[in-house]
Amino acid sequence: MTIIYSHYKRQVLRRPIEFTQYRALRYTERLEEQDLVASVGSRGDSYDNAMAEAFNSLFKAELIRNRHKGPWRGIDDLEIAVAEYIDWFNHRRIHGEIGYVPPAEYEAQHTAVEPAPESVDDLIDAR
């Protein structure tokens, strides 16, 4: 599709809207109908995938690109290495932002103190 971009008065190529964009619009409309909020950041929000991106970067640096941990002889060796890394990351890694305890321990402490959240069904029924 060619359109005239009015600011520069010249033609530019513009690709058609992709199917996933239509799906995102329907998803957003459905959330609004139910008075719900998406669990991801808004468009252009720097926090949208920040946690996943940070973990992927850390994972690559500490396990995949670490010359002392590899090379692996095959996919089975890599799968075991990934499982061990995830176990260490959640159960033995000391995290300074949460009181110098492993994430699993912090979550257990939080769960013991905080009441269980209401289920989504209960919130919908209350409306």
Secondary structure, 3 states (H helix, E strand, C coil): CEEEECCCCEEEECCCCCHHHHHHHHHHHHHHHCCCCCCCCCCCCCCCCHHHHHHHHHHHHHHHCCCCCCCCCCHHHHHHHHHHHHHHHHHCCCEHHHCCECHHHHHHHHHHHCCCCCCHHHHHHHC
